[in-house]
Amino acid sequence: MPRLPLIAALLGTLLLCGRLPAADIDPANYGFPLHNPFEATITTTPPELRPLLPSDDEIDQQDYSLPLRPERRFALPGNLRQVEDLRYRLARQDHPAPLIFVISGTGANYASSLTEYLKRLFYGAGFHVVQLSSPTSYDFMTAASSAATPGLSREDADDLYRVMEAVRAQQADLPVTAYHLTGYSLGALHAAFVSQLDETRHSFDFKRVLLLNPAVNPYNAVRNLDRLVQTEVAGVTGNLTFYELILGKLTRYFQHRGYIDLNEALLYDLQQSKERLTNEEMAMLIGSVFRFAAADIAYTSDLLNRRGLITPPNYPIDEDTPLTPFFIRALQCNFGCYLTEQLIPQWRARHSGGSLAQLIGQISLQALQDYLAGSRKIAVMHNADDLILGPGDLGFLRRTFGERLTLYPFGGHCGNLNYRVNSQAMLEFFRG
């Protein structure tokens, strides 16, 4: 791999008082079967409760490249040269149709599993679909980011907007009847900032914008995720690591089944067996996924900016350079570390920034409260038990969006997006 290895890939007002209340889904009438937020986050929807969607063979799709940062091309270290151009995926209908841009979540590229699912859902409903990497993914940071230091929401949105405009220019022959926008997790927060930006630039005049499990306050979200890695797991000692414990359970599970089947239903089936993961193990697993994402962000930003925090500034790196020492060093830096060592100094240098509280106020959905409260084209779907929500986040969503907030009782973080009830609600929103 040309970047740090992601082990995670194996295993995401008073003026408002008169507003109508949020659409809280009654737990008794909501058939999503996983009520444990850790389990829902990891296993997602049981296969039999997902909608029937077109297969890849039934979708007219292709990957494309955009040369967005030619000035960076010859300065890239060898292990990043394969992503000097930004790739995206377009699924096109054979007739004029509305187009939906899908923004991926934290650390995810355009071909991540959840982005792929949303492509299949919207394409099957008759939309053109463009899949975009997250500004926090190593490919976007390398090929599209202006500062290669993601986390400043307005700058990330500006980078995304330029990518969207470049996509439209490259696909000038695509017959588009209207533009829509969605994103999940951190990608949902980015979608909100992109939508506001479009109000002044009017390149797309998005008809509808849907925020799926948005990170309301990124600082709350990353603190929650960082804490999960600190969970104490029974059985993990100096002689048995957490990953060895998990792999041991998987081994015994496959031995019991008599064969190895690494499909998307694996973890759901595992949770129905005697080798099921405990809450503590699931919390650690989720936290570990995001810790690897944080390490990837910190490593890539440091390397591209030659900051010398993880990789020495003049250290020669080629495609075959061993990265293990830098990977170990990057893993010691969680989201909070990245915020302190790279994002805040970048913000202060570029924008004469001040305190942490000021930064949080500028990168959260709260910075867009007036716009979000007044824009009827924007809606939110969230889960009451989402792991990334912090104190006051749900209250903010209720006050700001009113009846445009659909709040599901279960689902964890994005675990119910592929549930057929949620999928149908998404389609109904975009169909208007």
Salt bridges, closest charged atoms under 4 A:
ASP24 OD2 - ARG398 NH2 2.78
GLU39 OE2 - ARG276 NH2 3.27
ASP63 OD2 - ARG87 NH2 3.75
ASP63 OD1 - ARG89 NE 2.55
GLU71 OE2 - ARG69 NH1 3.40
GLU84 OE2 - ARG73 NH1 2.70
ASP85 OD1 - ARG73 NH2 3.08
GLU116 OE2 - ARG89 NH1 2.75
GLU116 OE2 - LYS119 NZ 2.95
GLU155 OE2 - ARG350 NE 3.18
GLU155 OE2 - HIS351 NE2 2.43
ASP156 OD2 - HIS190 NE2 3.42
ASP158 OD2 - ARG162 NH1 2.50
ASP158 OD1 - ARG201 NH2 2.59
ASP159 OD1 - ARG162 NH2 2.44
GLU199 OE2 - LYS377 NZ 2.90
ASP205 OD1 - HIS202 ND1 2.73
GLU264 OE2 - ARG50 NH1 2.90
ASP269 OD2 - ARG257 NH1 3.60
GLU275 OE2 - ARG252 NE 3.18
GLU281 OE1 - LYS249 NZ 2.89
ASP296 OD2 - ARG3 NH1 2.75
ASP386 OD2 - HIS382 ND1 3.58
ASP386 OD1 - HIS413 ND1 2.99
GLU403 OE2 - ARG376 NH2 2.28
